[in-house]
Structure formats: C-alpha cells, structure tokens
Amino acid sequence: MTKHYDLIIIGTGSGNSIPGPEFDDKSIAIIEEGTFGGTCLNVGCIPTKMYVYAADIARAIDHAHTYGIAAQRTGIDWPSIVDRVFAQRIDLIAQGGEAYRRGPETPNIDVYDHHAVFTGPKTIKTGKGGVECEITGDQIVIAAGSRPMIPQVIADSGVRYYTNNDIMRMPELPASMIIVGGGYIASEFAHVFSGLGVEVTQLNRSQRLLRGQDNDIAARFTEIAARNWNLVLDADVEKLSQDGREITVTTTAGEEYSAEILLVATGRTPNGDLLQLDRAGIEMDGESIKVDEFGRTNVDGVWALGDVSSPYLLKHVANAEMRAVRHNLLHPNDLQKMPHDHVPAAVFTHPQIAAVGLTEQQAREAGYDLTIKIQNYGDVAYGWAMEDKDHFVKLIADRQTGKLLGAHLIGPEAATLIQQLITVMAFDLDCREVATKQYWIHPALPEVIENALLGLDFS
C-alpha cells in the first residue's frame, strides 16, 4: 500500500532543517539512507576543520622558534584526535539528530532509511526496517547532496584509495600519503596530514592549485604549498599499482610516486543521477538538478536545494537555500529567490584563503574601471608581530562608484577577516566611507583591511 505525505524530504543535511513548528500540521517523510546530518556534519566542513585546527597547532609548535620559544612535538596521538572529533562530538550529534526525528517530539514525521528512487511523478520507492515501500507526496524537496568524484583510471585500478568519506577515520596515521587533486578538499587535507607529520605528495593536473581563485591568490598559494609538502604540478595519473602496503602512482610523464595511502580529492558529483529523476519527469542541467530562481524544478511541487542543484557546493549556501525553500513551501504566493548574491567561500588550508565577489580577471572581462590594492599583512603592526612575509589582502573596486567588486585574502584568519568585506558588499557600501567613517582597532589584524581600503585609488 502506498502511503501519502504532505511533504517528502530526501536527505538530512540542510533539508533536515526544513521541518519546524510551522510544519507540525503536515505529514512529513524524511529519507536518509546514510548517516543523519549530511556531508558537512559527518565527512565535510565540521570534522575537517577540527583536524585543521589540530594541524594548525602542530605547525605553530614547529615554528615557535621564530618567536624565541623553544618547543618541539613529541608525538601525534592519532587515535585521540579521531576520538575527539567523532566519538566525542560528531557521532553524538548525528545520532541525536536521527533519534529526534524518530522520537515522540516529531510525531508527524516518518523516517525512511533505504535509498530513494523515483518510480513516477511525485512517487518514490524507498523503505525502512528492511521492508521496501512506495510513498507519494504533495510537495517533495530533493536535498540529496553530492559525493566524491573518482577519476575512471583510479576507479578501475583495483587500488585501495580513500576519500573525504573515510580518510579521517583511518585506524592509524600513515608515514606517507599521495593526494590526487588540486582543489580545496585536496589542499585542506594536504595541510592536515603534512602538519601532523605525514610525508605528503600532492599530484595536480594543472600548473596551479585552487585555479578557481584569483590568479594572484592561486599563484601565491601554489608557491607556499610547495614549501610545506611535496607538490607535483602537471601530473596527470596514467596508472596505479599496489604492492602490499605500498601504492604507486605513475603519471603520463612516466614519473612514479609511492606512499602507504592514496587520497582521492578531485571534486564532487551531485547525487541527482542516483535518483532516477527521468521517471518523474524532473530535468537535469548537466550534472545538477535544474531549478529556477525560487528552487523549483520543472515539475510542480518538486523542489531542490544544496549540492544536488546549487551552483555553490557550500554548506552556508545550502542552509540559505533551505530557508528560501522553507519559506516558499509555507508562502506559495510570496516566493523568495534563492540567495546567491555575494557568496563567500574559504579554504582552510595553510595559509587560510577566503574570497567574495569577482576575481580581477572577471572584473576586467565585465568592463569595470578598476582600482586594485594588494596589502601585505607584514605592513601592519600585528603582521610585524607575526613576522609575516607571505600573506596579503587583495581588493578590487569600481573606480567610478567606490563599490567593492571583490575581496581575496590569503593568510592567518582570512576566513574571519573577510566577513567585514562581505558586509561591505551585501549592504552596497562605498569603500571610501568604510575606510574612514569607523574606527579600526590598533594594532589589531583588521588594520590590514583598513590599509587595503585606504590604498584603493579613486582619483
């Protein structure tokens, strides 16, 4: 027998935040075949940053001599790090989230734990407790996330490899690791494991890491990364082999690299292709589910949000899209657009990187009359205290209007420092007034932002 619901939600990342008190009078089905909480909570943003923080501390110890402090690491307790992240934090939150949705607090919600596929319009095959079933819904929200993309040459090799899904739960810390990829996931894990003492070799297909960043940022980060771990550029994987615990990667140039562990971090694939959307008439746009400006698919009553449909594979964007879709479900005559203006992002590698708005190349292609300022951390007092020689803030503004078009930071606390520049863009403030009509605490690190703003030439 088919059970009908007012609302079906596929995925328990950001989608799980939709049902609140406003939905208490609705019958709701939540489908989650894996662990409650989605990628960010379980295998992405949150646990990775806990590892990043540990690596940051380890690197601080390694560089303590710079400041006249004699310090050394006597060891890395990997099992303790894993336990702190998962047993003490992440797993408890995921378990609690599922227990809440299954418990008496939300009696209007049913949880299904089988994989979901569409069998027809607004009709889904899933199941729970080992029993398959079919359900239908007046409204359906697809928030099924994304998964690691594995190059075919690696998938077909038979070699044991890790992804972000399981690398953080390794039973022991390896002596050596090869990381394939040059994006934000690869660069964060390269920092984590090299910081914790692993001999890391990062293989990147192109000549620069983080190619989506502003050119000056990408070039500087590539230079710094090459100092912190073994970075191999223009390295395209041709074949792989494994002999006991040793994995060997051979590039198309005939170079061989060997290590105990292989981590594949070559991007993400939206999960829409796993849902048999064609049976429901739901259209795709390339790899993503096609949605309009309000989050609606081409099928009335079916919505999508987050990695499965968004141009931004970012948790803060998925959360914002969720709030828009939640509003639209409750207020069909007062729809809100998906909030995609001034989307910021950060990379928690070493050093941190953060960006919002246009790159210099994008701004030039758009035809703006630009004024650009690159301000070094080492030019302000706190930068002197840090003995900083590598890091900078790059601001891009419209000379005619004084409006900030893009901000790009590489250096300590970049993800925090950029917030004030996000505010400048979100509230359409004039850079000239932002620089001069407020106090900037001396000698705090935000002075690097102040000086960058003052350095923009509007004459």
N, C-alpha and C positions, 0 to 999 in steps of 0.2 A: 504493500500500500504506500502511495506517495504522500509525504507529509508536506504541507504548505506553510510558508512563513511570510510575515510582512517584510522581513529583511534577512538576506543571507550575506555574510561577510566571509570572503576567502582570504585567509592569512591573519596572523595575530601579531604582526609588527605594529605599524601605525594604525592599521584597520581595527585593531582591538580596542582602540581608544574611542571609537565612534559611540558605542552604547553607553549612554549616561542616563541620569534620571529622566531626561526628556523622552527616552525610548522605553520607559517602564511599561507603557501600554501596548508595546509592539511585541509580537512573537519574532524571535531572532535565532538564527542558526549561525554558529561560528565554526569554520572548518580550518583545522590545523593538523597536518599530517606529521609535523616535526615537533620541535620544542617551542612552547609558547614564548612570545616576545620578539620573534623575528631575528633578522641578521644582526641588527645593531646591538641588541642586548646580548645575544649568545655568542656570536662569532665575528662581530664587527666593531663598531665605534667604541663601545664601552670597555670590553675586555682588552682590546688592543691598546687603549690609552692607559690602562693600568699597567700593562707591560712597558709601554713607552716611558711612563714615569719611573719605573724601576731602572730602565736603561739610562734615563737622564741622570739619576742619582749615581749610577755606576760611572758614567762619564765625568760627572763632577768630581768624584774621588780621583779619577785618573789625572785630572787637570788641576788638582788642588795645589800642586807645586807652583803654579803660575802666580798664586797669591801668597806665597811664603808659608804654605801649610804642608807639612809632611804627612801624607796619608797614602794608604795602599789598600787594595782589595785583597782579602784573604780567601775569598771563595764566593761562588754563586750557589745558593740553595734553591735549585730549580723546583723541586717538589713543593717547597714552601711558597714560592711565587705562584705556582699553579693553584695550590690550595687556597691562598689568599684571594685570588681572582675568582675562582669558580666555586669551590665548596663553601667558602665563607660569604660570597656575595652573589655572583651571577646565578648560580643554580637555584639558590633560595628564592630569588626574585621570580625566575621563570616558573618554578613550582608553585609559588604563591599565586602568580597570575592565573595559572590554569585552575588551581583549586578554587579561586574566587569565582571564575566563570562557571565552574561546575557545581558550585555550592548554593546554599539557600539564599545567599544575598542577591542573586540574579535569577529568580525562578522563571523568568520569561525567556531565558537563553538556553539553548541546547548546544552542546559541543560535539562535533564530529571529528574523528581522528584518522580517517582514511584520506587518500589522495582524492582530489576533486577533479572531475572532468565534466564538461557539458555534454548532454545527450540530446538536447533540443533547446528551443527558445526558453530561457529562464528555468531550465531544468538541469539539475546537477546530480551525477552519480557520485556517491561518497559512502560513508559508513562509520560505524563505531562499535567498539567491543567485539571486533571480528566479524560483524554482520554488515554486509553491503546493503545499501538502500538508495532510494532516489528522492530528492527533495526539490521543491519549487519555491519561488519567491516573487513577491510583487516588485521588490527592489533588490538588486544584487550589487555589492561592492567588491570588485576584484582588487585585492591588495596583496598579491602573491609574491612580491619581491623579485629577487634575482639570485643567480648562482654563479660560482666561479666559471669563467670561460677557459676551457682546456684546449690548447692547440692540438690538432689531429696527430701531429708527429709524436707528441707526448702521450696522448690517449692510446695510441696504437702500439706503443713501445713495450708495454708489459712491465715497465719500471715502476717501482713504488714511489709515489710522489705525494706531497702534502699540499693543501690549500689553506686559506684562512679558516676553513671549517674545522680543521683538526690539528693545525700546527701548534696551537697554544696549549694543547693537552698532550703533547709528546711525553712519554714516560721519563725521558732523561734528556738533558741538554747535550746536543752533539758537539763534537770538536770542530766540525766543518759543515758548511751548507752552501749549496748553489741556489740562487734565487733567479728565476727566469721572469723578466718583466721590468718595465721602467716607469710605471705609473705610481700613483700614491700608495697603493697597498704594498707593492714591492719595496718602495722606498721607506715606508714606515717599518716594515719587518727587517729590512737591512740595518736600520738603526737599532732596532730592538736587539737583534741577535749579535751584531758586532759589538754593541755596547755591553752585552752580557758575556763577552769573551769568545764567541764563536768566530771561527775564520770564515768570513762571508765572501763569496764571489757572486757578484750580480751581473747577469748577462742581459744586455739591452740591444734590441734590434737596430735602433737608430743611433745618431751621434749625440743625442742629449736625453737626459732624464726629464720627466714631467713636461713633455712637449706642449701640453695644453696651457702651461703658464706663460706669462710674459717672457719674451726672449731673454731679457737681462736676468730675470729670476732663474729661469731654467739653466742658463749658462753658468751662473754663479753656483747654483746647487750642484750641478754636474761636477764642477771643479772641486767643491768641498767634499762631495761624496767620494771622489777618487782618493782623497786623503784618508777617509775614515774606514773604507773597506776596499776590497779588490773589485774595481769596476771595469767591465769589459764592454766596450761600445762596438756598434756594427757587428754584433754577434747574433746570427740567426741560427737557431737549432736545426741540425740536419738529422742526427740520430742519437739514441741513448742506449746505454747498456748498464747492466748491474752484475757485479761480482761480489757475492756475499753482502757485506755492509757498504761496499763502495759503489757509488753511482758515477758513471762517466757520461758527460755531455760532449758531443762533437758538433762543432759549428760548421757552417757551409764553407768557411775558410780553412777547414781542416784542423782547427785548434781543438785540443781536448782539455776538459776541466773535470776534476774528480772531487767528490765530497761524500760524506756519510748520508746527508739528507738533501732531497730536492724539493724546493718550494716553488709552486707554480702560481704566479700572481700577474697574469696577463690580461686582466679585465673581467668584466661581469656581463652575464647574459640574462636579460629579463625572462621571467618564467612563463610568459604568456603562451609560448609554444607547447607547454606541457598540459594545457587545459582543454584541448580540442575545441577551440573557440569557433571554428568554422561550423560546427554542428548547431551553434546558437546564432549563427549569422553575424558574429562580432568581428569587426575588421581590425587588421593589424596595420601598423605603419612601420615597415621594416621589421625589426625585432620586437618593437614595442606595441602595446595595445593602443589603437588610435582613439584619442579623446578630443573633445572640443575644449573651449576656454573655460568651461564650467566643470570639466571632469566627466562629461557624459560620453559613452561610446555611441556608436551608430544605432544601437538597439535601445529603444525606450525603456527606461527603468534600470539599465545596467551602467554602472559607473566603474572607474578605475583610478587608482592613485598609487603613488610611490614608485619604486623601481620598475614595476611591471609596465608603466605607461609614461613616466615622467622623463623629461629631458635632463633632469638632475638626479643622479643617484646619490642623494644626500638625505640623511635622516631628518635634519631640520626642515628640509623641503617636503618630505613625506608627511611630517607632522602638520605643516601648514596646509598642505593639500587635503589632509584628513579633516581639518577644521572647516575648510571650504565645502567639502563634500557633505560633511555632517550638517552644516547649515543648509545646504541645498536640498538634502533629504527632508529636512523639517520645514523648509520655506520654499516650496517649488515655484512660487510666484515672485520670489525676491532672490534670484540666484546670485551667488558670489563667484567671481572669476578665480581661477587657480592663481595663487600669489607667486608670480615668477619675476617680480621686479627686484633688481639689485640683490641677486642671490650670492651670498658669500660662501667661501669654502676655505678649509685649512688642511694642511698636510702636516701631521705630527711626526715628522722625521727629525733628523739632526743636520742643520737647524730647522726650526719650525718655518712654515711658509703659510701665508694667508693672502687671499685676494678677493676683490669685489669689483664688479664693473668691467670695463673694456681694457684689453691689453693695448699697448702702444700701436701695434700693427692694426688691430681692429679699429681703433680711433682714427688712425690715418686713412684707412680704407673708407671710413664713414664720412670723411671730408671735413672733420673739425679743424679749426685753427687752434693748434695745441700749444700749451705750455707744460713743460715736464720738469720735475725736480727729483733727483736722486740724492737722498740724505743719508749719510753714513751714521750708524749707531755710534761709532767712535768719535763723532764730532760733538757729542753732548756729554755732560758730566758723568751721567750714570754709565754711559758707554766707556768712558775712561776707566771707571771703577771695574768694569768687566774686562778691561784690556781687549776690547773688541776691535778686530781688524777686518772682518769679513762681511758684515751684515749691513743691510740698508733698507730704506723705505723709498718706494718709487710712486710718485703721484702724477696723474695725468689729468689735466683740466682744460676746459674750453676758455681760451683767452678772451673771447668776446663777452661771455656771460659770467665768468667766475665760477661756473659749476664744475664740480668734481666728476670726472668721467670714469676714472679707475684708480684703484689703490692696490699696491702689490708690496708685500713685506716678506723679507727673509731674515730671520734672526730670532733671538730669545723672545718668548711671549708674543710672537707675531699674531697668534690666534686671538689673543686678548687685546693687543694694541689696535687691531683693525676695527674693533667694534665702534669706536668713535667716528671712524670714517664711513662705516655703514650708515650710521646715524646721519652724517652729513648728506649722503646720497638719498637716503629714504625720505628725509624731510626737505630735500631740494634746497639746501643752504648754500650760501655764497662763501666760497673758500676764503675770500678776503676778510669777511666778518668772523668766520670761525677762528681764524688765526689770531685776531686782535681783540675780539669782544668777550673773551673769557680768560680766566687765569689758567695757567699751566704750572703745576707744582714743580718747583725747582728743589733739588736736581733729579726729579723722577724721570723714568724712561720715556713717558709720553712727550717729553721735550723734543724727541726725535720727530714726532708728528708735527709739533708746533713749528719746528725749524723747516721741515719739508713744506708746510703750507706757506710760510713766510718766503720760502725760496722760489715759489712759483712767480713767473714774470708776467704780469698783466698789463705792462706798459705798451 
